[in-house]
């Protein structure tokens, strides 16, 4: 686990999410990549080596499956049922989280500047 993404809950929840995902990242393109060469799903598997540029060992995390839910506070995300969670590799999680933040900023109404009159 890295310092940027705290674990949602105990090992039992993480293991249940990993078992449901068969130990493989469940991203299906929300990160911006099509994953077309891998049947539309990210090929990264837990405890396997990343294939490019010495990426090291992949450590999957359990996080909300829906991109908008990734913006929830950790205690709110931990309250989600395990069926609403998915296994994510860090690159897919970070890219999907960034896209969700960008979409939230775009959807928020622009703050109007203060009138100078």
Residue pairs with C-beta under 8 A, 6 or more apart in sequence:
1 7
1 59
1 61
2 59
2 90
4 94
5 61
5 63
5 90
5 93
6 74
7 14
7 61
7 62
8 14
8 62
8 63
8 74
8 77
8 78
8 85
9 78
13 62
13 78
13 82
13 85
14 61
14 62
16 82
17 62
17 82
17 85
17 86
17 87
18 46
18 60
18 62
18 87
20 82
20 87
21 60
21 86
21 87
23 45
23 46
23 47
23 60
23 87
24 41
24 42
24 43
24 44
24 45
24 46
24 60
24 87
25 41
25 42
25 43
25 44
25 45
25 58
25 60
25 87
25 88
25 89
25 92
26 41
26 42
26 65
26 86
26 87
26 88
27 33
27 35
27 41
27 42
27 86
27 88
27 89
27 92
27 93
27 96
28 35
28 40
28 41
28 42
29 35
29 40
30 67
30 92
30 95
30 96
30 99
31 42
31 91
31 92
31 93
31 95
31 96
31 99
32 95
32 99
33 42
33 92
33 95
34 40
35 41
35 42
35 43
37 43
42 89
42 92
44 50
44 58
44 60
44 89
44 91
44 92
45 58
45 60
46 58
46 59
46 60
46 87
47 57
47 58
47 59
48 57
48 58
49 55
49 56
49 57
49 58
50 56
50 57
50 58
58 89
58 90
59 90
60 87
60 88
60 89
61 87
61 88
61 90
61 93
62 85
62 86
62 87
62 88
63 70
63 77
63 85
63 86
63 88
63 93
64 70
64 72
64 77
64 80
64 84
64 85
64 86
65 84
65 85
65 86
66 84
67 96
67 97
67 99
67 100
67 103
68 100
68 103
68 104
69 77
69 80
69 84
70 77
70 93
70 96
70 97
70 100
71 97
71 100
71 101
71 104
72 80
88 96
